[in-house]
Structure formats: structure tokens, C-alpha cells
Amino acid sequence: MIEQRIEGNRRLDRLRQQDLDERFPGLLGAVPAACRQTRGSAAVTAST
């Protein structure tokens, strides 16, 4: 699910989005949505 290549002394990683979407449909879209919800509820909690 991750492609890794080495350039000099660095390792460059990349998510293979198509493979992730096939194996876990909707996951990549759900993570940012969950983060937005968490940030919104944390802001409400902090202000009360």
C-alpha cells in the first residue's frame, strides 16, 4: 500500500491511493472528515 524509493540518503514514501481505495473503500475520505469533526467538537468544548 506504500511505495518507497531511495534517493541518496533519503527514503521517499507515497501512498498507493488506488490500492487503498480498492481494499478500504472510503477510508482516505473519512480520515479528513473525522479530523474536521474532532476539531469542531474540541473548539466547542474548549470554549465552554
PDBQT receptor file of N, H, CA, C and O in Angstrom, charges set to zero:
ATOM      1  N   MET A   1       0.812  -1.186   0.000  1.00  0.00    +0.000 N 
ATOM      2  CA  MET A   1       0.000   0.000   0.000  1.00  0.00    +0.000 C 
ATOM      3  C   MET A   1       0.866   1.266   0.000  1.00  0.00    +0.000 C 
ATOM      4  O   MET A   1       0.378   2.362  -0.273  1.00  0.00    +0.000 OA
ATOM      5  N   ILE A   2       2.136   1.100   0.305  1.00  0.00    +0.000 N 
ATOM      6  H   ILE A   2       2.533   0.209   0.527  1.00  0.00    +0.000 HD
ATOM      7  CA  ILE A   2       3.068   2.225   0.288  1.00  0.00    +0.000 C 
ATOM      8  C   ILE A   2       4.172   1.931  -0.712  1.00  0.00    +0.000 C 
ATOM      9  O   ILE A   2       4.735   0.837  -0.739  1.00  0.00    +0.000 OA
ATOM     10  N   GLU A   3       4.467   2.916  -1.522  1.00  0.00    +0.000 N 
ATOM     11  H   GLU A   3       4.010   3.805  -1.500  1.00  0.00    +0.000 HD
ATOM     12  CA  GLU A   3       5.597   2.800  -2.448  1.00  0.00    +0.000 C 
ATOM     13  C   GLU A   3       6.752   3.584  -1.831  1.00  0.00    +0.000 C 
ATOM     14  O   GLU A   3       6.581   4.721  -1.390  1.00  0.00    +0.000 OA
ATOM     15  N   GLN A   4       7.901   2.976  -1.807  1.00  0.00    +0.000 N 
ATOM     16  H   GLN A   4       8.039   2.052  -2.165  1.00  0.00    +0.000 HD
ATOM     17  CA  GLN A   4       9.064   3.640  -1.227  1.00  0.00    +0.000 C 
ATOM     18  C   GLN A   4      10.213   3.593  -2.221  1.00  0.00    +0.000 C 
ATOM     19  O   GLN A   4      10.483   2.562  -2.838  1.00  0.00    +0.000 OA
ATOM     20  N   ARG A   5      10.890   4.742  -2.365  1.00  0.00    +0.000 N 
ATOM     21  H   ARG A   5      10.670   5.579  -1.864  1.00  0.00    +0.000 HD
ATOM     22  CA  ARG A   5      12.076   4.759  -3.205  1.00  0.00    +0.000 C 
ATOM     23  C   ARG A   5      13.174   5.511  -2.472  1.00  0.00    +0.000 C 
ATOM     24  O   ARG A   5      12.910   6.397  -1.659  1.00  0.00    +0.000 OA
ATOM     25  N   ILE A   6      14.389   5.144  -2.772  1.00  0.00    +0.000 N 
ATOM     26  H   ILE A   6      14.603   4.424  -3.432  1.00  0.00    +0.000 HD
ATOM     27  CA  ILE A   6      15.540   5.746  -2.110  1.00  0.00    +0.000 C 
ATOM     28  C   ILE A   6      16.235   6.679  -3.077  1.00  0.00    +0.000 C 
ATOM     29  O   ILE A   6      16.556   6.299  -4.204  1.00  0.00    +0.000 OA
ATOM     30  N   GLU A   7      16.465   7.900  -2.632  1.00  0.00    +0.000 N 
ATOM     31  H   GLU A   7      16.205   8.208  -1.717  1.00  0.00    +0.000 HD
ATOM     32  CA  GLU A   7      17.227   8.890  -3.398  1.00  0.00    +0.000 C 
ATOM     33  C   GLU A   7      18.356   9.377  -2.500  1.00  0.00    +0.000 C 
ATOM     34  O   GLU A   7      18.128  10.139  -1.561  1.00  0.00    +0.000 OA
ATOM     35  N   GLY A   8      19.561   8.937  -2.791  1.00  0.00    +0.000 N 
ATOM     36  H   GLY A   8      19.746   8.318  -3.555  1.00  0.00    +0.000 HD
ATOM     37  CA  GLY A   8      20.700   9.303  -1.945  1.00  0.00    +0.000 C 
ATOM     38  C   GLY A   8      20.507   8.727  -0.557  1.00  0.00    +0.000 C 
ATOM     39  O   GLY A   8      20.364   7.514  -0.401  1.00  0.00    +0.000 OA
ATOM     40  N   ASN A   9      20.501   9.585   0.456  1.00  0.00    +0.000 N 
ATOM     41  H   ASN A   9      20.616  10.570   0.330  1.00  0.00    +0.000 HD
ATOM     42  CA  ASN A   9      20.314   9.106   1.825  1.00  0.00    +0.000 C 
ATOM     43  C   ASN A   9      18.883   9.335   2.322  1.00  0.00    +0.000 C 
ATOM     44  O   ASN A   9      18.621   9.267   3.523  1.00  0.00    +0.000 OA
ATOM     45  N   ARG A  10      17.960   9.606   1.393  1.00  0.00    +0.000 N 
ATOM     46  H   ARG A  10      18.173   9.662   0.418  1.00  0.00    +0.000 HD
ATOM     47  CA  ARG A  10      16.554   9.838   1.755  1.00  0.00    +0.000 C 
ATOM     48  C   ARG A  10      15.684   8.700   1.264  1.00  0.00    +0.000 C 
ATOM     49  O   ARG A  10      15.970   8.078   0.241  1.00  0.00    +0.000 OA
ATOM     50  N   ARG A  11      14.626   8.436   1.998  1.00  0.00    +0.000 N 
ATOM     51  H   ARG A  11      14.394   8.941   2.829  1.00  0.00    +0.000 HD
ATOM     52  CA  ARG A  11      13.594   7.498   1.556  1.00  0.00    +0.000 C 
ATOM     53  C   ARG A  11      12.322   8.283   1.325  1.00  0.00    +0.000 C 
ATOM     54  O   ARG A  11      11.849   8.993   2.212  1.00  0.00    +0.000 OA
ATOM     55  N   LEU A  12      11.779   8.154   0.148  1.00  0.00    +0.000 N 
ATOM     56  H   LEU A  12      12.164   7.576  -0.573  1.00  0.00    +0.000 HD
ATOM     57  CA  LEU A  12      10.556   8.866  -0.218  1.00  0.00    +0.000 C 
ATOM     58  C   LEU A  12       9.399   7.873  -0.224  1.00  0.00    +0.000 C 
ATOM     59  O   LEU A  12       9.447   6.860  -0.922  1.00  0.00    +0.000 OA
ATOM     60  N   ASP A  13       8.372   8.163   0.547  1.00  0.00    +0.000 N 
ATOM     61  H   ASP A  13       8.333   8.986   1.114  1.00  0.00    +0.000 HD
ATOM     62  CA  ASP A  13       7.212   7.283   0.666  1.00  0.00    +0.000 C 
ATOM     63  C   ASP A  13       6.013   7.924  -0.013  1.00  0.00    +0.000 C 
ATOM     64  O   ASP A  13       5.847   9.144  -0.009  1.00  0.00    +0.000 OA
ATOM     65  N   ARG A  14       5.181   7.064  -0.597  1.00  0.00    +0.000 N 
ATOM     66  H   ARG A  14       5.316   6.073  -0.600  1.00  0.00    +0.000 HD
ATOM     67  CA  ARG A  14       3.964   7.531  -1.260  1.00  0.00    +0.000 C 
ATOM     68  C   ARG A  14       2.883   6.488  -1.050  1.00  0.00    +0.000 C 
ATOM     69  O   ARG A  14       3.123   5.293  -1.219  1.00  0.00    +0.000 OA
ATOM     70  N   LEU A  15       1.690   6.940  -0.681  1.00  0.00    +0.000 N 
ATOM     71  H   LEU A  15       1.494   7.911  -0.544  1.00  0.00    +0.000 HD
ATOM     72  CA  LEU A  15       0.563   6.029  -0.557  1.00  0.00    +0.000 C 
ATOM     73  C   LEU A  15       0.078   5.648  -1.949  1.00  0.00    +0.000 C 
ATOM     74  O   LEU A  15      -0.049   6.498  -2.830  1.00  0.00    +0.000 OA
ATOM     75  N   ARG A  16      -0.185   4.385  -2.131  1.00  0.00    +0.000 N 
ATOM     76  H   ARG A  16      -0.082   3.695  -1.416  1.00  0.00    +0.000 HD
ATOM     77  CA  ARG A  16      -0.754   3.935  -3.411  1.00  0.00    +0.000 C 
ATOM     78  C   ARG A  16      -2.276   4.039  -3.267  1.00  0.00    +0.000 C 
ATOM     79  O   ARG A  16      -2.947   3.105  -2.827  1.00  0.00    +0.000 OA
ATOM     80  N   GLN A  17      -2.786   5.192  -3.649  1.00  0.00    +0.000 N 
ATOM     81  H   GLN A  17      -2.242   5.950  -4.006  1.00  0.00    +0.000 HD
ATOM     82  CA  GLN A  17      -4.184   5.523  -3.413  1.00  0.00    +0.000 C 
ATOM     83  C   GLN A  17      -5.148   4.523  -4.037  1.00  0.00    +0.000 C 
ATOM     84  O   GLN A  17      -6.133   4.144  -3.404  1.00  0.00    +0.000 OA
ATOM     85  N   GLN A  18      -4.887   4.099  -5.240  1.00  0.00    +0.000 N 
ATOM     86  H   GLN A  18      -4.087   4.408  -5.754  1.00  0.00    +0.000 HD
ATOM     87  CA  GLN A  18      -5.796   3.157  -5.898  1.00  0.00    +0.000 C 
ATOM     88  C   GLN A  18      -5.884   1.848  -5.118  1.00  0.00    +0.000 C 
ATOM     89  O   GLN A  18      -6.976   1.308  -4.939  1.00  0.00    +0.000 OA
ATOM     90  N   ASP A  19      -4.749   1.335  -4.655  1.00  0.00    +0.000 N 
ATOM     91  H   ASP A  19      -3.862   1.774  -4.801  1.00  0.00    +0.000 HD
ATOM     92  CA  ASP A  19      -4.745   0.101  -3.867  1.00  0.00    +0.000 C 
ATOM     93  C   ASP A  19      -5.507   0.281  -2.554  1.00  0.00    +0.000 C 
ATOM     94  O   ASP A  19      -6.257  -0.603  -2.140  1.00  0.00    +0.000 OA
ATOM     95  N   LEU A  20      -5.308   1.437  -1.898  1.00  0.00    +0.000 N 
ATOM     96  H   LEU A  20      -4.698   2.154  -2.234  1.00  0.00    +0.000 HD
ATOM     97  CA  LEU A  20      -6.034   1.702  -0.656  1.00  0.00    +0.000 C 
ATOM     98  C   LEU A  20      -7.535   1.787  -0.904  1.00  0.00    +0.000 C 
ATOM     99  O   LEU A  20      -8.325   1.232  -0.140  1.00  0.00    +0.000 OA
ATOM    100  N   ASP A  21      -7.930   2.480  -1.967  1.00  0.00    +0.000 N 
ATOM    101  H   ASP A  21      -7.288   2.931  -2.587  1.00  0.00    +0.000 HD
ATOM    102  CA  ASP A  21      -9.354   2.611  -2.280  1.00  0.00    +0.000 C 
ATOM    103  C   ASP A  21      -9.995   1.259  -2.586  1.00  0.00    +0.000 C 
ATOM    104  O   ASP A  21     -11.148   1.021  -2.228  1.00  0.00    +0.000 OA
ATOM    105  N   GLU A  22      -9.251   0.379  -3.246  1.00  0.00    +0.000 N 
ATOM    106  H   GLU A  22      -8.314   0.572  -3.538  1.00  0.00    +0.000 HD
ATOM    107  CA  GLU A  22      -9.794  -0.947  -3.556  1.00  0.00    +0.000 C 
ATOM    108  C   GLU A  22      -9.950  -1.795  -2.297  1.00  0.00    +0.000 C 
ATOM    109  O   GLU A  22     -10.944  -2.504  -2.139  1.00  0.00    +0.000 OA
ATOM    110  N   ARG A  23      -8.974  -1.721  -1.410  1.00  0.00    +0.000 N 
ATOM    111  H   ARG A  23      -8.167  -1.145  -1.538  1.00  0.00    +0.000 HD
ATOM    112  CA  ARG A  23      -9.002  -2.568  -0.215  1.00  0.00    +0.000 C 
ATOM    113  C   ARG A  23      -9.858  -1.974   0.902  1.00  0.00    +0.000 C 
ATOM    114  O   ARG A  23     -10.551  -2.704   1.612  1.00  0.00    +0.000 OA
ATOM    115  N   PHE A  24      -9.810  -0.642   1.057  1.00  0.00    +0.000 N 
ATOM    116  H   PHE A  24      -9.248  -0.050   0.480  1.00  0.00    +0.000 HD
ATOM    117  CA  PHE A  24     -10.556   0.043   2.111  1.00  0.00    +0.000 C 
ATOM    118  C   PHE A  24     -11.336   1.208   1.505  1.00  0.00    +0.000 C 
ATOM    119  O   PHE A  24     -10.934   2.362   1.655  1.00  0.00    +0.000 OA
ATOM    120  N   PRO A  25     -12.449   0.921   0.820  1.00  0.00    +0.000 N 
ATOM    121  CA  PRO A  25     -13.204   1.977   0.145  1.00  0.00    +0.000 C 
ATOM    122  C   PRO A  25     -13.661   3.059   1.128  1.00  0.00    +0.000 C 
ATOM    123  O   PRO A  25     -14.222   2.761   2.182  1.00  0.00    +0.000 OA
ATOM    124  N   GLY A  26     -13.409   4.320   0.762  1.00  0.00    +0.000 N 
ATOM    125  H   GLY A  26     -12.953   4.562  -0.094  1.00  0.00    +0.000 HD
ATOM    126  CA  GLY A  26     -13.862   5.445   1.558  1.00  0.00    +0.000 C 
ATOM    127  C   GLY A  26     -12.936   5.858   2.690  1.00  0.00    +0.000 C 
ATOM    128  O   GLY A  26     -13.181   6.880   3.332  1.00  0.00    +0.000 OA
ATOM    129  N   LEU A  27     -11.884   5.099   2.955  1.00  0.00    +0.000 N 
ATOM    130  H   LEU A  27     -11.685   4.269   2.433  1.00  0.00    +0.000 HD
ATOM    131  CA  LEU A  27     -11.006   5.404   4.081  1.00  0.00    +0.000 C 
ATOM    132  C   LEU A  27     -10.315   6.756   3.927  1.00  0.00    +0.000 C 
ATOM    133  O   LEU A  27     -10.302   7.559   4.860  1.00  0.00    +0.000 OA
ATOM    134  N   LEU A  28      -9.747   7.004   2.763  1.00  0.00    +0.000 N 
ATOM    135  H   LEU A  28      -9.757   6.352   2.006  1.00  0.00    +0.000 HD
ATOM    136  CA  LEU A  28      -8.993   8.243   2.583  1.00  0.00    +0.000 C 
ATOM    137  C   LEU A  28      -9.881   9.481   2.685  1.00  0.00    +0.000 C 
ATOM    138  O   LEU A  28      -9.402  10.547   3.073  1.00  0.00    +0.000 OA
ATOM    139  N   GLY A  29     -11.125   9.366   2.356  1.00  0.00    +0.000 N 
ATOM    140  H   GLY A  29     -11.515   8.501   2.041  1.00  0.00    +0.000 HD
ATOM    141  CA  GLY A  29     -12.045  10.487   2.517  1.00  0.00    +0.000 C 
ATOM    142  C   GLY A  29     -12.556  10.614   3.943  1.00  0.00    +0.000 C 
ATOM    143  O   GLY A  29     -12.881  11.713   4.392  1.00  0.00    +0.000 OA
ATOM    144  N   ALA A  30     -12.629   9.496   4.660  1.00  0.00    +0.000 N 
ATOM    145  H   ALA A  30     -12.364   8.603   4.295  1.00  0.00    +0.000 HD
ATOM    146  CA  ALA A  30     -13.166   9.508   6.023  1.00  0.00    +0.000 C 
ATOM    147  C   ALA A  30     -12.198  10.119   7.024  1.00  0.00    +0.000 C 
ATOM    148  O   ALA A  30     -12.634  10.734   7.998  1.00  0.00    +0.000 OA
ATOM    149  N   VAL A  31     -10.910   9.968   6.811  1.00  0.00    +0.000 N 
ATOM    150  H   VAL A  31     -10.556   9.469   6.020  1.00  0.00    +0.000 HD
ATOM    151  CA  VAL A  31      -9.926  10.469   7.783  1.00  0.00    +0.000 C 
ATOM    152  C   VAL A  31      -9.982  11.993   7.901  1.00  0.00    +0.000 C 
ATOM    153  O   VAL A  31     -10.094  12.495   9.019  1.00  0.00    +0.000 OA
ATOM    154  N   PRO A  32      -9.909  12.753   6.805  1.00  0.00    +0.000 N 
ATOM    155  CA  PRO A  32     -10.000  14.217   6.954  1.00  0.00    +0.000 C 
ATOM    156  C   PRO A  32     -11.353  14.657   7.516  1.00  0.00    +0.000 C 
ATOM    157  O   PRO A  32     -11.425  15.622   8.277  1.00  0.00    +0.000 OA
ATOM    158  N   ALA A  33     -12.422  13.953   7.145  1.00  0.00    +0.000 N 
ATOM    159  H   ALA A  33     -12.364  13.169   6.527  1.00  0.00    +0.000 HD
ATOM    160  CA  ALA A  33     -13.747  14.311   7.656  1.00  0.00    +0.000 C 
ATOM    161  C   ALA A  33     -13.797  14.109   9.170  1.00  0.00    +0.000 C 
ATOM    162  O   ALA A  33     -14.365  14.937   9.882  1.00  0.00    +0.000 OA
ATOM    163  N   ALA A  34     -13.211  13.025   9.666  1.00  0.00    +0.000 N 
ATOM    164  H   ALA A  34     -12.750  12.353   9.088  1.00  0.00    +0.000 HD
ATOM    165  CA  ALA A  34     -13.179  12.774  11.111  1.00  0.00    +0.000 C 
ATOM    166  C   ALA A  34     -12.331  13.815  11.829  1.00  0.00    +0.000 C 
ATOM    167  O   ALA A  34     -12.670  14.231  12.937  1.00  0.00    +0.000 OA
ATOM    168  N   CYS A  35     -11.246  14.237  11.218  1.00  0.00    +0.000 N 
ATOM    169  H   CYS A  35     -10.971  13.899  10.318  1.00  0.00    +0.000 HD
ATOM    170  CA  CYS A  35     -10.399  15.274  11.823  1.00  0.00    +0.000 C 
ATOM    171  C   CYS A  35     -11.147  16.594  11.923  1.00  0.00    +0.000 C 
ATOM    172  O   CYS A  35     -11.043  17.296  12.929  1.00  0.00    +0.000 OA
ATOM    173  N   ARG A  36     -11.899  16.933  10.884  1.00  0.00    +0.000 N 
ATOM    174  H   ARG A  36     -11.983  16.363  10.066  1.00  0.00    +0.000 HD
ATOM    175  CA  ARG A  36     -12.665  18.179  10.918  1.00  0.00    +0.000 C 
ATOM    176  C   ARG A  36     -13.722  18.126  12.025  1.00  0.00    +0.000 C 
ATOM    177  O   ARG A  36     -13.929  19.112  12.733  1.00  0.00    +0.000 OA
ATOM    178  N   GLN A  37     -14.382  16.991  12.174  1.00  0.00    +0.000 N 
ATOM    179  H   GLN A  37     -14.214  16.190  11.599  1.00  0.00    +0.000 HD
ATOM    180  CA  GLN A  37     -15.391  16.847  13.219  1.00  0.00    +0.000 C 
ATOM    181  C   GLN A  37     -14.754  16.944  14.599  1.00  0.00    +0.000 C 
ATOM    182  O   GLN A  37     -15.307  17.574  15.500  1.00  0.00    +0.000 OA
ATOM    183  N   THR A  38     -13.596  16.323  14.763  1.00  0.00    +0.000 N 
ATOM    184  H   THR A  38     -13.146  15.811  14.031  1.00  0.00    +0.000 HD
ATOM    185  CA  THR A  38     -12.906  16.350  16.050  1.00  0.00    +0.000 C 
ATOM    186  C   THR A  38     -12.475  17.764  16.399  1.00  0.00    +0.000 C 
ATOM    187  O   THR A  38     -12.642  18.204  17.537  1.00  0.00    +0.000 OA
ATOM    188  N   ARG A  39     -11.931  18.468  15.440  1.00  0.00    +0.000 N 
ATOM    189  H   ARG A  39     -11.795  18.111  14.516  1.00  0.00    +0.000 HD
ATOM    190  CA  ARG A  39     -11.510  19.859  15.692  1.00  0.00    +0.000 C 
ATOM    191  C   ARG A  39     -12.697  20.728  16.052  1.00  0.00    +0.000 C 
ATOM    192  O   ARG A  39     -12.603  21.568  16.947  1.00  0.00    +0.000 OA
ATOM    193  N   GLY A  40     -13.810  20.538  15.370  1.00  0.00    +0.000 N 
ATOM    194  H   GLY A  40     -13.887  19.856  14.643  1.00  0.00    +0.000 HD
ATOM    195  CA  GLY A  40     -15.005  21.329  15.659  1.00  0.00    +0.000 C 
ATOM    196  C   GLY A  40     -15.526  21.065  17.052  1.00  0.00    +0.000 C 
ATOM    197  O   GLY A  40     -15.890  22.008  17.755  1.00  0.00    +0.000 OA
ATOM    198  N   SER A  41     -15.575  19.794  17.484  1.00  0.00    +0.000 N 
ATOM    199  H   SER A  41     -15.279  19.028  16.914  1.00  0.00    +0.000 HD
ATOM    200  CA  SER A  41     -16.079  19.492  18.814  1.00  0.00    +0.000 C 
ATOM    201  C   SER A  41     -15.087  19.920  19.884  1.00  0.00    +0.000 C 
ATOM    202  O   SER A  41     -15.501  20.294  20.981  1.00  0.00    +0.000 OA
ATOM    203  N   ALA A  42     -13.788  19.878  19.598  1.00  0.00    +0.000 N 
ATOM    204  H   ALA A  42     -13.451  19.575  18.707  1.00  0.00    +0.000 HD
ATOM    205  CA  ALA A  42     -12.787  20.324  20.565  1.00  0.00    +0.000 C 
ATOM    206  C   ALA A  42     -12.893  21.827  20.794  1.00  0.00    +0.000 C 
ATOM    207  O   ALA A  42     -12.726  22.300  21.918  1.00  0.00    +0.000 OA
ATOM    208  N   ALA A  43     -13.170  22.573  19.736  1.00  0.00    +0.000 N 
ATOM    209  H   ALA A  43     -13.305  22.189  18.823  1.00  0.00    +0.000 HD
ATOM    210  CA  ALA A  43     -13.295  24.020  19.863  1.00  0.00    +0.000 C 
ATOM    211  C   ALA A  43     -14.516  24.366  20.720  1.00  0.00    +0.000 C 
ATOM    212  O   ALA A  43     -14.460  25.291  21.530  1.00  0.00    +0.000 OA
ATOM    213  N   VAL A  44     -15.610  23.635  20.549  1.00  0.00    +0.000 N 
ATOM    214  H   VAL A  44     -15.656  22.883  19.891  1.00  0.00    +0.000 HD
ATOM    215  CA  VAL A  44     -16.805  23.878  21.342  1.00  0.00    +0.000 C 
ATOM    216  C   VAL A  44     -16.534  23.538  22.804  1.00  0.00    +0.000 C 
ATOM    217  O   VAL A  44     -16.928  24.289  23.697  1.00  0.00    +0.000 OA
ATOM    218  N   THR A  45     -15.873  22.425  23.053  1.00  0.00    +0.000 N 
ATOM    219  H   THR A  45     -15.553  21.815  22.327  1.00  0.00    +0.000 HD
ATOM    220  CA  THR A  45     -15.554  22.004  24.417  1.00  0.00    +0.000 C 
ATOM    221  C   THR A  45     -14.642  23.002  25.102  1.00  0.00    +0.000 C 
ATOM    222  O   THR A  45     -14.833  23.318  26.277  1.00  0.00    +0.000 OA
ATOM    223  N   ALA A  46     -13.650  23.502  24.376  1.00  0.00    +0.000 N 
ATOM    224  H   ALA A  46     -13.494  23.246  23.422  1.00  0.00    +0.000 HD
ATOM    225  CA  ALA A  46     -12.685  24.433  24.951  1.00  0.00    +0.000 C 
ATOM    226  C   ALA A  46     -13.330  25.770  25.315  1.00  0.00    +0.000 C 
ATOM    227  O   ALA A  46     -12.884  26.436  26.250  1.00  0.00    +0.000 OA
ATOM    228  N   SER A  47     -14.362  26.163  24.595  1.00  0.00    +0.000 N 
ATOM    229  H   SER A  47     -14.725  25.622  23.836  1.00  0.00    +0.000 HD
ATOM    230  CA  SER A  47     -14.964  27.470  24.842  1.00  0.00    +0.000 C 
ATOM    231  C   SER A  47     -16.020  27.427  25.940  1.00  0.00    +0.000 C 
ATOM    232  O   SER A  47     -16.478  28.474  26.399  1.00  0.00    +0.000 OA
ATOM    233  N   THR A  48     -16.414  26.220  26.369  1.00  0.00    +0.000 N 
ATOM    234  H   THR A  48     -16.043  25.369  25.996  1.00  0.00    +0.000 HD
ATOM    235  CA  THR A  48     -17.458  26.134  27.399  1.00  0.00    +0.000 C 
ATOM    236  C   THR A  48     -16.886  25.938  28.771  1.00  0.00    +0.000 C 
ATOM    237  O   THR A  48     -17.634  25.847  29.744  1.00  0.00    +0.000 OA
TER     238      THR A  48
